[in-house]
Amino acid sequence: MLETISIFIHLGYLTLYLIYLKFLNILSKEKIIFILLLAYFFLPGRFSTLQVFDIYFSKIYIFIFLLPLFFKEIINLILNFKNNKNINFSLFLILIPVAYLILFFLKSKTLTNLGFNLHFKNYFLDLVNTVIFLIFLFNDKKLDLKQISKYVDKFILLASIFLIFELLVFVLFKINDINFYDTSGAFNSIFFPSFFVTSLFTGIAILFAIYNLVKHKKFWYLPIIFFLSSIILFNIESRAIVLSLAISSLILIFVLFKKNIIIRFSIIFLFLFISKISFNFDQCTYVESNFFKILKNFQINSKNLCDYESSYYRLGLLHREIDVILSNLPFGVGPGLGKFHFNDLDTLNYLYSNTNYGDKLREIYADILDVHFENTQIYPPQASNLFTDLLMSYGVFIIIFIIYFFKFVSKTYGISKNNFVNIYSIGILFIFLNFIFNSTSGLIMLQILMTLLALSYRNEKNV
């Protein structure tokens, strides 16, 4: 059945791609980005039938959609050079994946884990796609930010509707004991590679729905918020999602109700309540157990959200990640490969000897250094957070890139100092809070666009 579905998916995307190529020259930059966002979302990637050489077809299709844009930029570069016009120097960003490809072949001689090659292929393609997208974004044709803002809003609404429809199918299957989605009971969307990325996008969509409900009085967003929140409940084992969504939502409402003192004081009280519950194990367990008594009627089981055991493990991982970063300055180890260097002989030990956090952390740290990952071909644990994952992958160059991105936005669009708190900034805050505790990236193009819009937002009447 899945093979048949995958064939229809490929035929459908081939047809769409040919139509995309036919009208590419007459499409505006904003519409092209909207199409890329749609393609980025509506690309199933979690079935083995949609993989080739262990690379998800979703990544390959995005590359195919981006490739004509890259060729156009090269042609424009040659023409502008001949005519002494402005050159899109961002094209030289393509040298970044080339450099890391060379680095990979040098490093791969010392690391023999089978997952090393597989991991690199997928992360490297993500890097190439991101670089090409940025080259297109940074070209000499400025974006109409108001127009792209409307397209981002449409994209989030359209994707939310599809997710809600998929959720209803998921519940229907669950009632009939059909484990098509996920045997663990989590709602893992067909269109996203993991339940965490599904929840991450859902959180962004909830924030936009709250904004449209409160700011623009669009009450039909109420059922959308209800169904999207149900997805978070099904996938509630990600504590980072729940906590960061709660904080981001409260901040958004706090900003929207600028003149209502009662609501503002109520939100401050909720902040204090959430903080107290989060850091008190007994109270957290009490709230969780009673909350899930209600949810058990809908076959949603407790996920042990109050279990802080993983915090010790994350702290141990963080120590080793710093070891990998310091041992591989300034270039890093390559896209997504940091975890394969946890027990590598070339990774020096900077923190273990100075660890004074008790036997539990020492035991976890010793487990991270154990060679059983390599001997049994089990993948090492993923990084504790996105930021150290990026530093392990790209070294100090990721910092240079971020500085370059800010300079580009400042020079081309300007950075608004009067109204920096807006819906896009709240969405970026939500992502930022999640990535303190998780290393799953996903939705890269949407994050880049939201950051651009947040930095250059100038409408003083809206959030």
C-alpha positions as CSV (number, residue, x, y, z in Angstrom):
1,M,0.0,0.0,0.0
2,L,2.8,2.4,1.0
3,E,4.6,1.7,-2.3
4,T,1.5,2.7,-4.3
5,I,1.1,5.8,-2.2
6,S,4.7,6.8,-2.8
7,I,4.4,6.3,-6.6
8,F,1.4,8.7,-6.7
9,I,3.3,11.2,-4.5
10,H,6.3,11.1,-6.9
11,L,4.1,11.5,-10.0
12,G,2.2,14.4,-8.3
13,Y,5.4,16.2,-7.4
14,L,6.9,15.7,-10.9
15,T,3.8,17.3,-12.4
16,L,4.0,20.2,-10.0
17,Y,7.7,20.6,-10.6
18,L,7.2,20.9,-14.4
19,I,4.5,23.5,-13.9
20,Y,6.8,25.3,-11.5
21,L,9.6,25.4,-14.1
22,K,7.2,26.6,-16.8
23,F,6.1,29.7,-14.8
24,L,9.3,30.3,-12.8
25,N,10.4,33.3,-14.9
26,I,7.1,35.2,-14.4
27,L,6.7,34.4,-10.7
28,S,7.6,37.1,-8.1
29,K,10.2,36.5,-5.5
30,E,7.5,36.4,-2.8
31,K,5.4,33.8,-4.7
32,I,8.5,31.7,-5.2
33,I,9.1,31.7,-1.5
34,F,5.5,30.8,-0.8
35,I,5.8,27.8,-3.2
36,L,9.0,26.7,-1.5
37,L,7.3,26.8,1.8
38,L,4.4,24.7,0.5
39,A,6.9,22.2,-1.0
40,Y,8.9,22.2,2.2
41,F,5.8,21.3,4.2
42,F,3.9,19.0,1.8
43,L,6.7,16.5,1.3
44,P,6.1,13.2,3.2
45,G,9.4,11.9,4.5
46,R,8.9,9.4,7.2
47,F,8.3,6.2,5.2
48,S,11.2,4.0,4.0
49,T,9.5,3.9,0.6
50,L,10.2,7.6,0.3
51,Q,14.0,7.3,0.7
52,V,16.8,6.7,-1.7
53,F,20.2,5.7,-0.5
54,D,19.0,6.6,3.1
55,I,18.3,10.2,2.0
56,Y,14.7,11.4,2.5
57,F,13.1,12.3,-0.8
58,S,11.7,15.5,0.9
59,K,15.3,16.8,1.1
60,I,16.0,15.8,-2.5
61,Y,12.8,17.5,-3.8
62,I,13.6,20.7,-2.0
63,F,17.0,20.6,-3.6
64,I,15.4,20.1,-7.1
65,F,13.0,23.0,-6.5
66,L,15.9,25.3,-5.4
67,L,18.4,24.2,-8.1
68,P,16.8,26.4,-10.9
69,L,17.0,29.4,-8.6
70,F,20.7,28.7,-8.0
71,F,21.4,28.5,-11.8
72,K,19.6,31.8,-12.4
73,E,21.8,33.5,-9.8
74,I,24.9,32.1,-11.5
75,I,23.7,33.4,-14.9
76,N,22.9,36.8,-13.3
77,L,26.4,36.9,-11.7
78,I,28.1,36.4,-15.1
79,L,25.8,39.0,-16.9
80,N,26.3,41.6,-14.1
81,F,30.0,41.0,-14.1
82,K,30.2,41.7,-17.9
83,N,28.0,44.8,-17.6
84,N,29.8,46.1,-14.5
85,K,26.6,45.9,-12.4
86,N,26.2,44.9,-8.7
87,I,27.2,41.3,-8.0
88,N,25.4,39.0,-5.6
89,F,28.4,38.1,-3.4
90,S,26.2,35.8,-1.4
91,L,26.8,33.2,-4.2
92,F,30.1,32.5,-2.6
93,L,28.3,31.0,0.3
94,I,28.1,27.8,-1.8
95,L,31.8,27.4,-0.8
96,I,30.7,26.5,2.7
97,P,29.2,23.1,1.8
98,V,32.1,22.4,-0.5
99,A,34.5,23.0,2.3
100,Y,32.6,20.7,4.7
101,L,32.4,18.1,2.0
102,I,36.2,18.1,1.9
103,L,36.4,18.1,5.7
104,F,34.0,15.1,5.8
105,F,36.3,13.0,3.5
106,L,39.3,13.8,5.8
107,K,37.4,13.0,9.0
108,S,35.6,9.9,7.6
109,K,39.0,8.0,7.5
110,T,39.2,8.1,11.3
111,L,35.5,7.3,12.1
112,T,34.0,4.0,11.0
113,N,30.5,4.1,12.5
114,L,28.0,3.1,9.8
115,G,25.6,5.9,10.9
116,F,28.3,8.5,10.2
117,N,27.9,8.4,6.4
118,L,24.1,8.2,6.6
119,H,23.9,11.1,9.0
120,F,26.2,13.3,7.0
121,K,24.2,12.7,3.7
122,N,21.0,14.1,5.2
123,Y,22.5,16.9,7.2
124,F,24.8,17.9,4.3
125,L,21.8,18.2,1.9
126,D,20.0,20.3,4.5
127,L,23.1,22.6,4.5
128,V,23.1,22.8,0.7
129,N,19.4,23.6,0.6
130,T,19.7,26.3,3.3
131,V,22.7,27.9,1.5
132,I,20.9,28.0,-1.9
133,F,17.8,29.5,-0.2
134,L,19.9,32.2,1.4
135,I,21.6,33.0,-1.8
136,F,18.2,33.5,-3.4
137,L,17.0,35.5,-0.4
138,F,20.1,37.7,-0.5
139,N,20.0,38.6,-4.2
140,D,19.8,42.2,-5.4
141,K,16.0,42.1,-5.7
142,K,14.4,43.2,-2.4
143,L,11.5,41.4,-0.8
144,D,8.2,43.1,-0.3
145,L,8.0,42.3,3.4
146,K,4.3,43.1,3.7
147,Q,3.6,40.7,0.9
148,I,5.8,37.9,2.3
149,S,4.2,38.5,5.7
150,K,0.8,37.7,4.1
151,Y,2.2,34.6,2.4
152,V,3.7,33.3,5.6
153,D,0.4,33.8,7.4
154,K,-1.4,32.0,4.6
155,F,1.1,29.2,4.7
156,I,0.7,28.7,8.4
157,L,-3.1,28.7,8.1
158,L,-3.1,26.2,5.2
159,A,-0.7,23.9,7.0
160,S,-2.7,24.1,10.2
161,I,-5.9,23.0,8.4
162,F,-4.0,20.0,6.9
163,L,-2.6,19.1,10.3
164,I,-6.1,19.3,11.9
165,F,-7.5,17.1,9.1
166,E,-4.7,14.7,9.7
167,L,-5.3,14.7,13.4
168,L,-9.0,13.7,12.9
169,V,-7.8,10.8,10.7
170,F,-5.3,9.9,13.4
171,V,-8.0,9.8,16.1
172,L,-10.3,7.8,13.8
173,F,-7.5,5.2,13.3
174,K,-6.8,5.2,17.1
175,I,-10.4,4.5,17.9
176,N,-10.3,1.5,15.4
177,D,-6.9,0.3,16.7
178,I,-5.1,1.0,13.4
179,N,-1.5,2.0,14.2
180,F,-0.8,3.7,10.9
181,Y,0.8,6.8,12.4
182,D,2.9,5.8,15.4
183,T,2.7,2.7,17.6
184,S,3.7,4.8,20.6
185,G,0.5,6.8,20.4
186,A,2.2,10.1,19.5
187,F,0.8,12.1,16.6
188,N,3.6,12.0,14.0
189,S,2.4,13.9,11.0
190,I,3.0,12.3,7.6
191,F,4.4,15.7,6.4
192,F,7.0,16.1,9.1
193,P,10.0,13.8,10.0
194,S,9.2,13.5,13.7
195,F,6.6,14.2,16.3
196,F,8.9,16.9,17.8
197,V,9.0,18.8,14.5
198,T,5.2,18.3,14.2
199,S,4.8,19.8,17.7
200,L,7.3,22.6,16.9
201,F,5.3,23.8,13.9
202,T,2.0,23.3,15.8
203,G,3.4,25.7,18.5
204,I,4.2,28.3,16.0
205,A,0.7,27.9,14.4
206,I,-1.0,28.3,17.9
207,L,0.8,31.6,18.5
208,F,-0.3,32.9,15.1
209,A,-3.9,31.7,15.9
210,I,-3.9,33.5,19.3
211,Y,-2.6,36.7,17.6
212,N,-5.3,36.6,14.9
213,L,-8.0,35.8,17.5
214,V,-7.1,38.6,20.0
215,K,-5.7,41.3,17.7
216,H,-8.1,40.9,14.7
217,K,-11.1,39.4,16.5
218,K,-11.2,36.4,14.1
219,F,-13.2,34.1,16.4
220,W,-13.2,31.3,13.9
221,Y,-9.6,30.7,15.1
222,L,-11.0,29.3,18.3
223,P,-11.6,25.7,17.0
224,I,-8.2,25.9,15.2
225,I,-6.5,26.7,18.6
226,F,-8.5,23.8,20.2
227,F,-7.4,21.2,17.6
228,L,-3.8,22.4,17.4
229,S,-3.6,22.3,21.2
230,S,-4.9,18.7,21.0
231,I,-1.8,17.8,18.9
232,I,0.4,19.2,21.7
233,L,-1.4,17.0,24.2
234,F,-0.9,13.9,22.1
235,N,2.8,14.7,21.9
236,I,3.1,16.0,25.4
237,E,6.2,14.0,26.2
238,S,8.3,16.9,24.9
239,R,8.5,19.1,28.0
240,A,10.4,21.8,26.1
241,I,7.5,22.2,23.7
242,V,4.9,22.5,26.5
243,L,7.0,24.9,28.7
244,S,8.2,27.2,25.9
245,L,4.7,27.3,24.3
246,A,3.2,28.3,27.7
247,I,5.8,31.0,28.2
248,S,5.5,32.3,24.6
249,S,1.7,32.4,24.7
250,L,1.7,34.3,28.0
251,I,4.1,36.9,26.7
252,L,2.1,37.3,23.5
253,I,-1.1,37.9,25.5
254,F,0.8,40.2,27.9
255,V,1.9,42.3,24.9
256,L,-1.5,42.3,23.2
257,F,-3.4,43.5,26.3
258,K,-1.2,46.5,26.8
259,K,-3.9,48.5,28.6
260,N,-5.6,45.8,30.6
261,I,-3.9,45.8,34.0
262,I,-6.0,42.9,35.4
263,I,-5.0,40.5,32.5
264,R,-1.4,41.6,32.8
265,F,-1.2,40.9,36.6
266,S,-3.0,37.6,36.0
267,I,-0.3,36.6,33.5
268,I,2.5,37.6,35.9
269,F,0.8,35.3,38.5
270,L,0.6,32.5,35.9
271,F,4.3,32.9,35.2
272,L,5.1,32.6,38.9
273,F,2.8,29.6,39.2
274,I,4.4,27.8,36.2
275,S,7.9,28.5,37.6
276,K,6.9,27.1,41.0
277,I,5.3,24.0,39.5
278,S,8.2,23.4,37.1
279,F,10.9,23.4,39.8
280,N,9.0,21.5,42.5
281,F,8.9,17.7,41.8
282,D,6.1,16.8,44.2
283,Q,3.8,19.6,43.0
284,C,4.6,18.9,39.4
285,T,3.8,15.2,39.8
286,Y,0.5,16.0,41.6
287,V,-0.7,18.3,38.8
288,E,0.4,15.9,36.1
289,S,-1.3,12.8,37.6
290,N,-4.6,14.6,38.1
291,F,-4.5,16.2,34.7
292,F,-4.0,12.9,33.0
293,K,-6.9,11.3,34.9
294,I,-9.1,13.3,32.6
295,L,-7.0,12.6,29.5
296,K,-7.0,8.8,30.0
297,N,-10.6,8.8,28.9
298,F,-9.1,9.8,25.4
299,Q,-6.4,7.1,25.6
300,I,-3.7,9.7,26.4
301,N,-1.3,8.3,29.0
302,S,1.0,10.2,31.3
303,K,4.4,10.9,29.8
304,N,6.4,11.4,33.1
305,L,6.8,15.1,32.4
306,C,8.1,15.7,35.9
307,D,10.9,13.2,35.7
308,Y,14.1,15.3,35.9
309,E,16.4,12.3,35.3
310,S,17.2,13.4,31.8
311,S,18.5,16.8,33.1
312,Y,21.5,15.0,34.5
313,Y,22.1,13.3,31.2
314,R,21.8,16.5,29.2
315,L,24.3,18.2,31.5
316,G,26.7,15.3,30.9
317,L,26.1,15.6,27.2
318,L,26.7,19.4,27.4
319,H,30.1,18.8,29.0
320,R,31.1,16.4,26.2
321,E,29.8,18.7,23.5
322,I,32.0,21.5,24.8
323,D,34.9,19.0,24.6
324,V,34.1,18.3,20.9
325,I,33.8,22.1,20.1
326,L,37.1,23.0,21.8
327,S,38.9,20.0,20.2
328,N,37.7,20.9,16.7
329,L,38.2,24.7,16.4
330,P,37.8,26.6,14.2
331,F,35.9,24.6,11.6
332,G,33.9,22.0,13.6
333,V,33.4,18.4,12.5
334,G,30.8,18.8,9.7
335,P,27.0,19.0,9.5
336,G,25.3,16.9,12.2
337,L,28.4,14.8,13.0
338,G,29.2,16.1,16.5
339,K,27.7,13.2,18.4
340,F,30.0,10.7,16.5
341,H,33.0,12.5,18.1
342,F,31.9,11.9,21.7
343,N,34.1,8.9,22.1
344,D,36.7,9.7,19.4
345,L,40.3,9.6,20.5
346,D,41.0,13.0,19.0
347,T,38.4,14.6,21.3
348,L,40.3,16.0,24.3
349,N,38.9,15.8,27.8
350,Y,38.5,19.3,29.1
351,L,35.6,19.0,31.6
352,Y,35.5,15.5,33.1
353,S,38.4,16.0,35.5
354,N,36.8,19.2,36.8
355,T,33.3,17.7,37.3
356,N,32.1,18.1,40.9
357,Y,28.5,17.2,40.5
358,G,28.5,13.8,42.2
359,D,28.6,10.2,41.2
360,K,25.5,10.3,39.1
361,L,26.9,12.8,36.6
362,R,30.2,11.0,36.5
363,E,28.4,7.7,35.7
364,I,26.5,9.4,32.9
365,Y,29.6,11.1,31.5
366,A,31.5,7.7,31.6
367,D,28.6,6.2,29.7
368,I,28.8,8.9,27.0
369,L,32.5,8.1,26.6
370,D,31.9,4.3,26.3
371,V,32.7,2.7,22.9
372,H,29.5,0.6,22.9
373,F,28.0,3.0,20.3
374,E,30.7,2.1,17.8
375,N,31.0,-1.6,18.6
376,T,27.2,-2.3,18.3
377,Q,26.5,0.3,15.5
378,I,24.0,2.0,17.8
379,Y,23.8,5.8,17.1
380,P,25.2,8.0,19.9
381,P,22.6,10.3,21.6
382,Q,21.7,13.5,19.8
383,A,23.1,16.7,21.1
384,S,21.5,18.3,24.2
385,N,20.6,21.5,22.4
386,L,20.7,23.1,18.9
387,F,23.3,25.7,19.7
388,T,26.1,23.3,20.8
389,D,25.1,21.0,17.9
390,L,25.7,23.9,15.4
391,L,29.0,24.8,17.1
392,M,30.2,21.2,17.0
393,S,29.1,21.1,13.3
394,Y,30.4,24.4,12.0
395,G,32.7,25.8,14.7
396,V,33.1,29.6,15.0
397,F,31.9,30.0,11.3
398,I,28.3,29.7,12.5
399,I,28.8,32.8,14.6
400,I,30.4,34.6,11.6
401,F,27.4,33.6,9.5
402,I,24.9,35.0,12.1
403,I,26.7,38.3,12.1
404,Y,26.6,38.4,8.3
405,F,22.9,37.7,8.3
406,F,22.2,40.5,10.8
407,K,24.4,42.9,8.8
408,F,22.5,42.0,5.6
409,V,19.1,42.6,7.3
410,S,20.3,45.9,8.8
411,K,21.7,47.1,5.5
412,T,18.9,46.0,3.2
413,Y,15.8,46.3,5.3
414,G,16.9,48.0,8.5
415,I,16.3,46.7,12.0
416,S,13.3,48.2,13.7
417,K,14.2,49.4,17.2
418,N,10.8,50.9,18.0
419,N,8.7,47.7,17.6
420,F,10.9,44.7,18.0
421,V,8.2,42.8,20.0
422,N,5.9,41.4,17.3
423,I,4.2,38.1,16.4
424,Y,7.3,36.9,14.5
425,S,9.6,37.8,17.4
426,I,7.3,35.7,19.7
427,G,7.5,32.8,17.3
428,I,11.3,33.1,17.2
429,L,11.3,33.2,21.1
430,F,9.3,29.9,21.1
431,I,11.8,28.3,18.7
432,F,14.7,29.7,20.8
433,L,13.3,28.3,24.0
434,N,12.8,24.9,22.4
435,F,16.3,24.7,21.0
436,I,17.9,25.3,24.5
437,F,16.7,21.8,25.3
438,N,16.5,20.1,21.8
439,S,18.8,19.7,18.8
440,T,16.1,18.9,16.2
441,S,16.2,21.7,13.7
442,G,13.5,21.3,11.0
443,L,11.5,24.2,9.4
444,I,14.7,26.0,8.6
445,M,13.3,28.1,5.8
446,L,10.3,29.2,7.8
447,Q,12.6,30.1,10.7
448,I,14.9,32.2,8.5
449,L,11.9,34.1,7.0
450,M,10.3,34.7,10.4
451,T,13.6,36.1,11.7
452,L,13.9,38.4,8.7
453,L,10.3,39.7,9.3
454,A,10.8,40.0,13.0
455,L,14.0,42.1,12.6
456,S,12.6,44.4,10.0
457,Y,9.0,44.7,11.3
458,R,7.9,48.4,11.1
459,N,4.2,48.5,11.5
460,E,3.7,50.3,14.8
461,K,0.0,49.5,15.1
462,N,0.4,45.7,15.1
463,V,2.3,43.3,17.3
